Amino acid sequence: MTFGYIGAQQTEKGVPLLIHAFNEIEDGQLFIYGSGGSQMYQNIVRNHNIHFGGAINDNQKQEIFLN
């Protein structure tokens, strides 16, 4: 399974909670896109299937959703 988050990587938006939850999932991929935070969250990532894609523009969203 593939999961994704697109949005600002702010603590109050639940990104750390999402990472902590996904650390327990073995058979899926999590892609996190958006500005800010990715370096700050690297220290809580324990699952090699969690990927940070950085900031994207509206034109890139369709391509991301198709993959």
PQR file with spaces between the fields and no chain letter, atoms N, CA, C, O and H, PARSE charges and radii, in Angstrom:
ATOM       1  N    MET     1       0.836   -1.182    0.000 -0.4000 1.5000
ATOM       2  CA   MET     1       0.000    0.000    0.000 -0.0000 2.0000
ATOM       3  C    MET     1       0.879    1.243    0.000  0.5500 1.7000
ATOM       4  O    MET     1       1.994    1.245    0.521 -0.5500 1.4000
ATOM       5  N    THR     2       0.354    2.270   -0.587 -0.4000 1.5000
ATOM       6  CA   THR     2       1.051    3.548   -0.625 -0.0000 2.0000
ATOM       7  C    THR     2       0.181    4.606    0.032  0.5500 1.7000
ATOM       8  O    THR     2      -1.013    4.716   -0.247 -0.5500 1.4000
ATOM       9  H    THR     2      -0.552    2.268   -1.010  0.4000 1.0000
ATOM      10  N    PHE     3       0.800    5.379    0.907 -0.4000 1.5000
ATOM      11  CA   PHE     3       0.118    6.460    1.615 -0.0000 2.0000
ATOM      12  C    PHE     3       0.850    7.751    1.307  0.5500 1.7000
ATOM      13  O    PHE     3       2.046    7.743    1.015 -0.5500 1.4000
ATOM      14  H    PHE     3       1.770    5.290    1.134  0.4000 1.0000
ATOM      15  N    GLY     4       0.132    8.858    1.374 -0.4000 1.5000
ATOM      16  CA   GLY     4       0.771   10.127    1.092 -0.0000 2.0000
ATOM      17  C    GLY     4       0.197   11.261    1.909  0.5500 1.7000
ATOM      18  O    GLY     4      -0.958   11.230    2.336 -0.5500 1.4000
ATOM      19  H    GLY     4      -0.840    8.864    1.612  0.4000 1.0000
ATOM      20  N    TYR     5       1.020   12.251    2.114 -0.4000 1.5000
ATOM      21  CA   TYR     5       0.631   13.491    2.769 -0.0000 2.0000
ATOM      22  C    TYR     5       1.177   14.621    1.915  0.5500 1.7000
ATOM      23  O    TYR     5       2.360   14.626    1.572 -0.5500 1.4000
ATOM      24  H    TYR     5       1.958   12.276    1.767  0.4000 1.0000
ATOM      25  N    ILE     6       0.339   15.565    1.574 -0.4000 1.5000
ATOM      26  CA   ILE     6       0.776   16.758    0.851 -0.0000 2.0000
ATOM      27  C    ILE     6       0.292   17.966    1.641  0.5500 1.7000
ATOM      28  O    ILE     6      -0.909   18.138    1.851 -0.5500 1.4000
ATOM      29  H    ILE     6      -0.622   15.561    1.852  0.4000 1.0000
ATOM      30  N    GLY     7       1.216   18.789    2.071 -0.4000 1.5000
ATOM      31  CA   GLY     7       0.876   19.986    2.824 -0.0000 2.0000
ATOM      32  C    GLY     7       2.072   20.455    3.618  0.5500 1.7000
ATOM      33  O    GLY     7       3.111   19.795    3.645 -0.5500 1.4000
ATOM      34  H    GLY     7       2.191   18.650    1.900  0.4000 1.0000
ATOM      35  N    ALA     8       1.925   21.589    4.261 -0.4000 1.5000
ATOM      36  CA   ALA     8       3.006   22.107    5.089 -0.0000 2.0000
ATOM      37  C    ALA     8       3.335   21.092    6.177  0.5500 1.7000
ATOM      38  O    ALA     8       2.440   20.511    6.790 -0.5500 1.4000
ATOM      39  H    ALA     8       1.081   22.124    4.240  0.4000 1.0000
ATOM      40  N    GLN     9       4.608   20.890    6.405 -0.4000 1.5000
ATOM      41  CA   GLN     9       5.038   19.886    7.373 -0.0000 2.0000
ATOM      42  C    GLN     9       5.133   20.494    8.765  0.5500 1.7000
ATOM      43  O    GLN     9       6.215   20.586    9.345 -0.5500 1.4000
ATOM      44  H    GLN     9       5.335   21.363    5.907  0.4000 1.0000
ATOM      45  N    GLN    10       4.002   20.900    9.280 -0.4000 1.5000
ATOM      46  CA   GLN    10       3.945   21.541   10.589 -0.0000 2.0000
ATOM      47  C    GLN    10       3.521   20.521   11.637  0.5500 1.7000
ATOM      48  O    GLN    10       2.719   19.626   11.371 -0.5500 1.4000
ATOM      49  H    GLN    10       3.124   20.825    8.809  0.4000 1.0000
ATOM      50  N    THR    11       4.074   20.677   12.827 -0.4000 1.5000
ATOM      51  CA   THR    11       3.740   19.783   13.928 -0.0000 2.0000
ATOM      52  C    THR    11       2.243   19.776   14.195  0.5500 1.7000
ATOM      53  O    THR    11       1.656   18.717   14.418 -0.5500 1.4000
ATOM      54  H    THR    11       4.726   21.405   13.044  0.4000 1.0000
ATOM      55  N    GLU    12       1.621   20.952   14.172 -0.4000 1.5000
ATOM      56  CA   GLU    12       0.198   21.035   14.496 -0.0000 2.0000
ATOM      57  C    GLU    12      -0.696   20.384   13.435  0.5500 1.7000
ATOM      58  O    GLU    12      -1.886   20.179   13.678 -0.5500 1.4000
ATOM      59  H    GLU    12       2.098   21.812   13.991  0.4000 1.0000
ATOM      60  N    LYS    13      -0.150   20.061   12.282 -0.4000 1.5000
ATOM      61  CA   LYS    13      -0.917   19.351   11.251 -0.0000 2.0000
ATOM      62  C    LYS    13      -0.802   17.842   11.411  0.5500 1.7000
ATOM      63  O    LYS    13      -1.388   17.091   10.631 -0.5500 1.4000
ATOM      64  H    LYS    13       0.817   20.227   12.085  0.4000 1.0000
ATOM      65  N    GLY    14      -0.056   17.392   12.411 -0.4000 1.5000
ATOM      66  CA   GLY    14       0.001   15.969   12.723 -0.0000 2.0000
ATOM      67  C    GLY    14       1.082   15.175   12.008  0.5500 1.7000
ATOM      68  O    GLY    14       1.039   13.945   12.014 -0.5500 1.4000
ATOM      69  H    GLY    14       0.420   18.002   13.044  0.4000 1.0000
ATOM      70  N    VAL    15       2.047   15.841   11.395 -0.4000 1.5000
ATOM      71  CA   VAL    15       3.089   15.119   10.668 -0.0000 2.0000
ATOM      72  C    VAL    15       3.887   14.198   11.596  0.5500 1.7000
ATOM      73  O    VAL    15       4.128   13.049   11.226 -0.5500 1.4000
ATOM      74  H    VAL    15       2.082   16.840   11.390  0.4000 1.0000
ATOM      75  N    PRO    16       4.308   14.647   12.785 -0.5600 1.5000
ATOM      76  CA   PRO    16       5.023   13.717   13.676  0.2800 2.0000
ATOM      77  C    PRO    16       4.168   12.507   14.073  0.5500 1.7000
ATOM      78  O    PRO    16       4.679   11.391   14.159 -0.5500 1.4000
ATOM      79  N    LEU    17       2.896   12.721   14.310 -0.4000 1.5000
ATOM      80  CA   LEU    17       1.989   11.622   14.644 -0.0000 2.0000
ATOM      81  C    LEU    17       1.899   10.630   13.487  0.5500 1.7000
ATOM      82  O    LEU    17       1.917    9.418   13.705 -0.5500 1.4000
ATOM      83  H    LEU    17       2.480   13.628   14.240  0.4000 1.0000
ATOM      84  N    LEU    18       1.806   11.128   12.281 -0.4000 1.5000
ATOM      85  CA   LEU    18       1.769   10.289   11.087 -0.0000 2.0000
ATOM      86  C    LEU    18       3.052    9.460   10.979  0.5500 1.7000
ATOM      87  O    LEU    18       2.994    8.263   10.697 -0.5500 1.4000
ATOM      88  H    LEU    18       1.792   12.112   12.104  0.4000 1.0000
ATOM      89  N    ILE    19       4.193   10.082   11.198 -0.4000 1.5000
ATOM      90  CA   ILE    19       5.469    9.362   11.132 -0.0000 2.0000
ATOM      91  C    ILE    19       5.548    8.293   12.205  0.5500 1.7000
ATOM      92  O    ILE    19       5.925    7.157   11.921 -0.5500 1.4000
ATOM      93  H    ILE    19       4.240   11.054   11.427  0.4000 1.0000
ATOM      94  N    HIS    20       5.197    8.642   13.433 -0.4000 1.5000
ATOM      95  CA   HIS    20       5.221    7.652   14.528 -0.0000 2.0000
ATOM      96  C    HIS    20       4.313    6.468   14.216  0.5500 1.7000
ATOM      97  O    HIS    20       4.688    5.321   14.456 -0.5500 1.4000
ATOM      98  H    HIS    20       4.891    9.566   13.663  0.4000 1.0000
ATOM      99  N    ALA    21       3.148    6.730   13.694 -0.4000 1.5000
ATOM     100  CA   ALA    21       2.218    5.643   13.352 -0.0000 2.0000
ATOM     101  C    ALA    21       2.785    4.786   12.226  0.5500 1.7000
ATOM     102  O    ALA    21       2.697    3.559   12.270 -0.5500 1.4000
ATOM     103  H    ALA    21       2.843    7.662   13.499  0.4000 1.0000
ATOM     104  N    PHE    22       3.359    5.423   11.230 -0.4000 1.5000
ATOM     105  CA   PHE    22       3.863    4.672   10.082 -0.0000 2.0000
ATOM     106  C    PHE    22       5.140    3.917   10.410  0.5500 1.7000
ATOM     107  O    PHE    22       5.479    2.961    9.713 -0.5500 1.4000
ATOM     108  H    PHE    22       3.430    6.420   11.193  0.4000 1.0000
ATOM     109  N    ASN    23       5.850    4.316   11.442 -0.4000 1.5000
ATOM     110  CA   ASN    23       7.029    3.557   11.880 -0.0000 2.0000
ATOM     111  C    ASN    23       6.664    2.114   12.217  0.5500 1.7000
ATOM     112  O    ASN    23       7.522    1.232   12.175 -0.5500 1.4000
ATOM     113  H    ASN    23       5.575    5.093   12.008  0.4000 1.0000
ATOM     114  N    GLU    24       5.408    1.870   12.549 -0.4000 1.5000
ATOM     115  CA   GLU    24       4.945    0.530   12.924 -0.0000 2.0000
ATOM     116  C    GLU    24       4.410   -0.276   11.741  0.5500 1.7000
ATOM     117  O    GLU    24       4.052   -1.441   11.908 -0.5500 1.4000
ATOM     118  H    GLU    24       4.712    2.586   12.583  0.4000 1.0000
ATOM     119  N    ILE    25       4.352    0.312   10.572 -0.4000 1.5000
ATOM     120  CA   ILE    25       3.798   -0.358    9.392 -0.0000 2.0000
ATOM     121  C    ILE    25       4.944   -0.896    8.545  0.5500 1.7000
ATOM     122  O    ILE    25       5.820   -0.143    8.119 -0.5500 1.4000
ATOM     123  H    ILE    25       4.643    1.259   10.437  0.4000 1.0000
ATOM     124  N    GLU    26       4.932   -2.190    8.308 -0.4000 1.5000
ATOM     125  CA   GLU    26       6.031   -2.833    7.581 -0.0000 2.0000
ATOM     126  C    GLU    26       5.796   -2.920    6.072  0.5500 1.7000
ATOM     127  O    GLU    26       6.752   -2.899    5.297 -0.5500 1.4000
ATOM     128  H    GLU    26       4.221   -2.802    8.654  0.4000 1.0000
ATOM     129  N    ASP    27       4.559   -3.016    5.657 -0.4000 1.5000
ATOM     130  CA   ASP    27       4.273   -3.361    4.259 -0.0000 2.0000
ATOM     131  C    ASP    27       3.649   -2.218    3.456  0.5500 1.7000
ATOM     132  O    ASP    27       2.679   -2.425    2.726 -0.5500 1.4000
ATOM     133  H    ASP    27       3.782   -3.033    6.286  0.4000 1.0000
ATOM     134  N    GLY    28       4.193   -1.049    3.589 -0.4000 1.5000
ATOM     135  CA   GLY    28       3.670    0.077    2.835 -0.0000 2.0000
ATOM     136  C    GLY    28       4.708    1.171    2.677  0.5500 1.7000
ATOM     137  O    GLY    28       5.782    1.123    3.277 -0.5500 1.4000
ATOM     138  H    GLY    28       4.981   -0.881    4.181  0.4000 1.0000
ATOM     139  N    GLN    29       4.376    2.144    1.872 -0.4000 1.5000
ATOM     140  CA   GLN    29       5.234    3.298    1.617 -0.0000 2.0000
ATOM     141  C    GLN    29       4.486    4.553    2.056  0.5500 1.7000
ATOM     142  O    GLN    29       3.278    4.667    1.848 -0.5500 1.4000
ATOM     143  H    GLN    29       3.504    2.183    1.385  0.4000 1.0000
ATOM     144  N    LEU    30       5.198    5.480    2.657 -0.4000 1.5000
ATOM     145  CA   LEU    30       4.634    6.775    3.011 -0.0000 2.0000
ATOM     146  C    LEU    30       5.469    7.849    2.331  0.5500 1.7000
ATOM     147  O    LEU    30       6.685    7.907    2.510 -0.5500 1.4000
ATOM     148  H    LEU    30       6.179    5.388    2.826  0.4000 1.0000
ATOM     149  N    PHE    31       4.813    8.694    1.555 -0.4000 1.5000
ATOM     150  CA   PHE    31       5.464    9.810    0.885 -0.0000 2.0000
ATOM     151  C    PHE    31       4.922   11.094    1.483  0.5500 1.7000
ATOM     152  O    PHE    31       3.710   11.308    1.512 -0.5500 1.4000
ATOM     153  H    PHE    31       3.824    8.647    1.409  0.4000 1.0000
ATOM     154  N    ILE    32       5.814   11.948    1.958 -0.4000 1.5000
ATOM     155  CA   ILE    32       5.437   13.216    2.571 -0.0000 2.0000
ATOM     156  C    ILE    32       5.979   14.339    1.699  0.5500 1.7000
ATOM     157  O    ILE    32       7.188   14.455    1.503 -0.5500 1.4000
ATOM     158  H    ILE    32       6.799   11.774    1.934  0.4000 1.0000
ATOM     159  N    TYR    33       5.079   15.163    1.176 -0.4000 1.5000
ATOM     160  CA   TYR    33       5.441   16.293    0.321 -0.0000 2.0000
ATOM     161  C    TYR    33       4.995   17.582    0.992  0.5500 1.7000
ATOM     162  O    TYR    33       3.930   17.638    1.608 -0.5500 1.4000
ATOM     163  H    TYR    33       4.096   15.068    1.335  0.4000 1.0000
ATOM     164  N    GLY    34       5.799   18.594    0.871 -0.4000 1.5000
ATOM     165  CA   GLY    34       5.450   19.893    1.408 -0.0000 2.0000
ATOM     166  C    GLY    34       6.670   20.619    1.920  0.5500 1.7000
ATOM     167  O    GLY    34       7.749   20.040    2.045 -0.5500 1.4000
ATOM     168  H    GLY    34       6.663   18.549    0.370  0.4000 1.0000
ATOM     169  N    SER    35       6.492   21.874    2.209 -0.4000 1.5000
ATOM     170  CA   SER    35       7.621   22.684    2.665 -0.0000 2.0000
ATOM     171  C    SER    35       7.815   22.560    4.166  0.5500 1.7000
ATOM     172  O    SER    35       6.877   22.315    4.924 -0.5500 1.4000
ATOM     173  H    SER    35       5.616   22.344    2.107  0.4000 1.0000
ATOM     174  N    GLY    36       9.063   22.737    4.565 -0.4000 1.5000
ATOM     175  CA   GLY    36       9.423   22.755    5.972 -0.0000 2.0000
ATOM     176  C    GLY    36       9.507   21.382    6.609  0.5500 1.7000
ATOM     177  O    GLY    36       8.955   20.408    6.098 -0.5500 1.4000
ATOM     178  H    GLY    36       9.825   22.935    3.949  0.4000 1.0000
ATOM     179  N    GLY    37      10.200   21.320    7.719 -0.4000 1.5000
ATOM     180  CA   GLY    37      10.143   20.176    8.608 -0.0000 2.0000
ATOM     181  C    GLY    37      10.867   18.898    8.280  0.5500 1.7000
ATOM     182  O    GLY    37      11.236   18.180    9.209 -0.5500 1.4000
ATOM     183  H    GLY    37      10.649   22.111    8.133  0.4000 1.0000
ATOM     184  N    SER    38      11.099   18.558    7.029 -0.4000 1.5000
ATOM     185  CA   SER    38      11.592   17.219    6.721 -0.0000 2.0000
ATOM     186  C    SER    38      12.892   16.895    7.447  0.5500 1.7000
ATOM     187  O    SER    38      13.055   15.772    7.924 -0.5500 1.4000
ATOM     188  H    SER    38      10.799   19.142    6.274  0.4000 1.0000
ATOM     189  N    GLN    39      13.813   17.833    7.544 -0.4000 1.5000
ATOM     190  CA   GLN    39      15.052   17.559    8.273 -0.0000 2.0000
ATOM     191  C    GLN    39      14.790   17.418    9.768  0.5500 1.7000
ATOM     192  O    GLN    39      15.441   16.621   10.444 -0.5500 1.4000
ATOM     193  H    GLN    39      13.681   18.745    7.156  0.4000 1.0000
ATOM     194  N    MET    40      13.849   18.183   10.278 -0.4000 1.5000
ATOM     195  CA   MET    40      13.519   18.116   11.690 -0.0000 2.0000
ATOM     196  C    MET    40      12.925   16.754   12.049  0.5500 1.7000
ATOM     197  O    MET    40      13.127   16.261   13.159 -0.5500 1.4000
ATOM     198  H    MET    40      13.321   18.830    9.730  0.4000 1.0000
ATOM     199  N    TYR    41      12.196   16.149   11.117 -0.4000 1.5000
ATOM     200  CA   TYR    41      11.525   14.886   11.395 -0.0000 2.0000
ATOM     201  C    TYR    41      12.392   13.660   11.131  0.5500 1.7000
ATOM     202  O    TYR    41      12.018   12.556   11.527 -0.5500 1.4000
ATOM     203  H    TYR    41      12.032   16.549   10.216  0.4000 1.0000
ATOM     204  N    GLN    42      13.529   13.822   10.482 -0.4000 1.5000
ATOM     205  CA   GLN    42      14.382   12.678   10.171 -0.0000 2.0000
ATOM     206  C    GLN    42      14.782   11.906   11.429  0.5500 1.7000
ATOM     207  O    GLN    42      14.972   10.692   11.364 -0.5500 1.4000
ATOM     208  H    GLN    42      13.833   14.719   10.160  0.4000 1.0000
ATOM     209  N    ASN    43      14.910   12.575   12.557 -0.4000 1.5000
ATOM     210  CA   ASN    43      15.339   11.896   13.777 -0.0000 2.0000
ATOM     211  C    ASN    43      14.264   11.000   14.384  0.5500 1.7000
ATOM     212  O    ASN    43      14.574   10.208   15.274 -0.5500 1.4000
ATOM     213  H    ASN    43      14.756   13.561   12.610  0.4000 1.0000
ATOM     214  N    ILE    44      13.015   11.094   13.937 -0.4000 1.5000
ATOM     215  CA   ILE    44      11.976   10.195   14.464 -0.0000 2.0000
ATOM     216  C    ILE    44      11.591    9.104   13.475  0.5500 1.7000
ATOM     217  O    ILE    44      10.808    8.214   13.806 -0.5500 1.4000
ATOM     218  H    ILE    44      12.763   11.737   13.214  0.4000 1.0000
ATOM     219  N    VAL    45      12.137    9.167   12.262 -0.4000 1.5000
ATOM     220  CA   VAL    45      11.847    8.147   11.254 -0.0000 2.0000
ATOM     221  C    VAL    45      12.597    6.870   11.601  0.5500 1.7000
ATOM     222  O    VAL    45      13.819    6.883   11.755 -0.5500 1.4000
ATOM     223  H    VAL    45      12.773    9.890   11.993  0.4000 1.0000
ATOM     224  N    ARG    46      11.860    5.762   11.724 -0.4000 1.5000
ATOM     225  CA   ARG    46      12.450    4.455   12.034 -0.0000 2.0000
ATOM     226  C    ARG    46      12.152    3.437   10.939  0.5500 1.7000
ATOM     227  O    ARG    46      12.580    2.285   11.020 -0.5500 1.4000
ATOM     228  H    ARG    46      10.868    5.751   11.599  0.4000 1.0000
ATOM     229  N    ASN    47      11.424    3.862    9.926 -0.4000 1.5000
ATOM     230  CA   ASN    47      10.977    2.963    8.860 -0.0000 2.0000
ATOM     231  C    ASN    47      11.597    3.445    7.547  0.5500 1.7000
ATOM     232  O    ASN    47      11.414    4.597    7.155 -0.5500 1.4000
ATOM     233  H    ASN    47      11.077    4.798    9.860  0.4000 1.0000
ATOM     234  N    HIS    48      12.320    2.572    6.881 -0.4000 1.5000
ATOM     235  CA   HIS    48      12.977    2.959    5.631 -0.0000 2.0000
ATOM     236  C    HIS    48      11.985    3.229    4.492  0.5500 1.7000
ATOM     237  O    HIS    48      12.387    3.669    3.415 -0.5500 1.4000
ATOM     238  H    HIS    48      12.469    1.636    7.200  0.4000 1.0000
ATOM     239  N    ASN    49      10.711    2.971    4.722 -0.4000 1.5000
ATOM     240  CA   ASN    49       9.678    3.201    3.710 -0.0000 2.0000
ATOM     241  C    ASN    49       8.990    4.553    3.855  0.5500 1.7000
ATOM     242  O    ASN    49       7.942    4.786    3.252 -0.5500 1.4000
ATOM     243  H    ASN    49      10.385    2.613    5.597  0.4000 1.0000
ATOM     244  N    ILE    50       9.571    5.441    4.651 -0.4000 1.5000
ATOM     245  CA   ILE    50       9.061    6.810    4.789 -0.0000 2.0000
ATOM     246  C    ILE    50       9.969    7.716    3.969  0.5500 1.7000
ATOM     247  O    ILE    50      11.182    7.751    4.180 -0.5500 1.4000
ATOM     248  H    ILE    50      10.422    5.252    5.141  0.4000 1.0000
ATOM     249  N    HIS    51       9.369    8.451    3.028 -0.4000 1.5000
ATOM     250  CA   HIS    51      10.130    9.267    2.089 -0.0000 2.0000
ATOM     251  C    HIS    51       9.630   10.711    2.122  0.5500 1.7000
ATOM     252  O    HIS    51       8.425   10.953    2.191 -0.5500 1.4000
ATOM     253  H    HIS    51       8.384    8.422    2.857  0.4000 1.0000
ATOM     254  N    PHE    52      10.551   11.657    2.073 -0.4000 1.5000
ATOM     255  CA   PHE    52      10.218   13.077    2.015 -0.0000 2.0000
ATOM     256  C    PHE    52      10.490   13.590    0.608  0.5500 1.7000
ATOM     257  O    PHE    52      11.582   13.396    0.072 -0.5500 1.4000
ATOM     258  H    PHE    52      11.529   11.460    2.017  0.4000 1.0000
ATOM     259  N    GLY    53       9.490   14.248    0.006 -0.4000 1.5000
ATOM     260  CA   GLY    53       9.629   14.729   -1.357 -0.0000 2.0000
ATOM     261  C    GLY    53       9.817   16.215   -1.489  0.5500 1.7000
ATOM     262  O    GLY    53      10.036   16.701   -2.599 -0.5500 1.4000
ATOM     263  H    GLY    53       8.604   14.405    0.441  0.4000 1.0000
ATOM     264  N    GLY    54       9.741   16.959   -0.406 -0.4000 1.5000
ATOM     265  CA   GLY    54       9.923   18.401   -0.493 -0.0000 2.0000
ATOM     266  C    GLY    54       8.684   19.115   -1.015  0.5500 1.7000
ATOM     267  O    GLY    54       7.624   18.518   -1.201 -0.5500 1.4000
ATOM     268  H    GLY    54       9.563   16.564    0.495  0.4000 1.0000
ATOM     269  N    ALA    55       8.856   20.401   -1.241 -0.4000 1.5000
ATOM     270  CA   ALA    55       7.746   21.243   -1.709 -0.0000 2.0000
ATOM     271  C    ALA    55       7.402   20.917   -3.157  0.5500 1.7000
ATOM     272  O    ALA    55       8.282   20.620   -3.965 -0.5500 1.4000
ATOM     273  H    ALA    55       9.717   20.886   -1.090  0.4000 1.0000
ATOM     274  N    ILE    56       6.125   20.975   -3.469 -0.4000 1.5000
ATOM     275  CA   ILE    56       5.644   20.744   -4.839 -0.0000 2.0000
ATOM     276  C    ILE    56       4.677   21.866   -5.206  0.5500 1.7000
ATOM     277  O    ILE    56       4.152   22.558   -4.334 -0.5500 1.4000
ATOM     278  H    ILE    56       5.410   21.215   -2.813  0.4000 1.0000
ATOM     279  N    ASN    57       4.448   22.035   -6.509 -0.4000 1.5000
ATOM     280  CA   ASN    57       3.458   23.019   -6.943 -0.0000 2.0000
ATOM     281  C    ASN    57       2.187   22.288   -7.388  0.5500 1.7000
ATOM     282  O    ASN    57       2.169   21.059   -7.471 -0.5500 1.4000
ATOM     283  H    ASN    57       4.874   21.472   -7.218  0.4000 1.0000
ATOM     284  N    ASP    58       1.162   23.025   -7.664 -0.4000 1.5000
ATOM     285  CA   ASP    58      -0.129   22.415   -8.020 -0.0000 2.0000
ATOM     286  C    ASP    58      -0.037   21.534   -9.261  0.5500 1.7000
ATOM     287  O    ASP    58      -0.736   20.524   -9.354 -0.5500 1.4000
ATOM     288  H    ASP    58       1.177   24.023   -7.596  0.4000 1.0000
ATOM     289  N    ASN    59       0.813   21.901  -10.208 -0.4000 1.5000
ATOM     290  CA   ASN    59       0.949   21.111  -11.426 -0.0000 2.0000
ATOM     291  C    ASN    59       1.563   19.741  -11.176  0.5500 1.7000
ATOM     292  O    ASN    59       1.341   18.820  -11.962 -0.5500 1.4000
ATOM     293  H    ASN    59       1.380   22.721  -10.133  0.4000 1.0000
ATOM     294  N    GLN    60       2.325   19.585  -10.104 -0.4000 1.5000
ATOM     295  CA   GLN    60       2.979   18.314   -9.799 -0.0000 2.0000
ATOM     296  C    GLN    60       2.065   17.337   -9.055  0.5500 1.7000
ATOM     297  O    GLN    60       2.347   16.140   -9.015 -0.5500 1.4000
ATOM     298  H    GLN    60       2.505   20.333   -9.465  0.4000 1.0000
ATOM     299  N    LYS    61       1.003   17.823   -8.484 -0.4000 1.5000
ATOM     300  CA   LYS    61       0.129   16.965   -7.675 -0.0000 2.0000
ATOM     301  C    LYS    61      -0.454   15.806   -8.468  0.5500 1.7000
ATOM     302  O    LYS    61      -0.472   14.676   -7.980 -0.5500 1.4000
ATOM     303  H    LYS    61       0.774   18.796   -8.517  0.4000 1.0000
ATOM     304  N    GLN    62      -0.925   16.058   -9.666 -0.4000 1.5000
ATOM     305  CA   GLN    62      -1.523   14.991  -10.456 -0.0000 2.0000
ATOM     306  C    GLN    62      -0.511   13.883  -10.731  0.5500 1.7000
ATOM     307  O    GLN    62      -0.842   12.701  -10.633 -0.5500 1.4000
ATOM     308  H    GLN    62      -0.910   16.976  -10.064  0.4000 1.0000
ATOM     309  N    GLU    63       0.693   14.250  -11.068 -0.4000 1.5000
ATOM     310  CA   GLU    63       1.735   13.250  -11.336 -0.0000 2.0000
ATOM     311  C    GLU    63       2.030   12.419  -10.089  0.5500 1.7000
ATOM     312  O    GLU    63       2.218   11.206  -10.175 -0.5500 1.4000
ATOM     313  H    GLU    63       0.962   15.210  -11.147  0.4000 1.0000
ATOM     314  N    ILE    64       2.069   13.065   -8.954 -0.4000 1.5000
ATOM     315  CA   ILE    64       2.330   12.355   -7.690 -0.0000 2.0000
ATOM     316  C    ILE    64       1.195   11.392   -7.387  0.5500 1.7000
ATOM     317  O    ILE    64       1.442   10.251   -6.997 -0.5500 1.4000
ATOM     318  H    ILE    64       1.916   14.051   -8.884  0.4000 1.0000
ATOM     319  N    PHE    65      -0.036   11.828   -7.560 -0.4000 1.5000
ATOM     320  CA   PHE    65      -1.182   10.966   -7.277 -0.0000 2.0000
ATOM     321  C    PHE    65      -1.237    9.770   -8.215  0.5500 1.7000
ATOM     322  O    PHE    65      -1.702    8.699   -7.826 -0.5500 1.4000
ATOM     323  H    PHE    65      -0.237   12.755   -7.877  0.4000 1.0000
ATOM     324  N    LEU    66      -0.770    9.941   -9.439 -0.4000 1.5000
ATOM     325  CA   LEU    66      -0.792    8.841  -10.407 -0.0000 2.0000
ATOM     326  C    LEU    66       0.264    7.790  -10.105  0.5500 1.7000
ATOM     327  O    LEU    66       0.109    6.631  -10.491 -0.5500 1.4000
ATOM     328  H    LEU    66      -0.392   10.811   -9.755  0.4000 1.0000
ATOM     329  N    ASN    67       1.328    8.172   -9.426 -0.4000 1.5000
ATOM     330  CA   ASN    67       2.398    7.227   -9.082 -0.0000 2.0000
ATOM     331  C    ASN    67       2.078    6.615   -7.783  0.5500 1.7000
ATOM     332  O    ASN    67       2.838    5.783   -7.288 -0.5500 1.4000
ATOM     333  H    ASN    67       1.454    9.113   -9.112  0.4000 1.0000
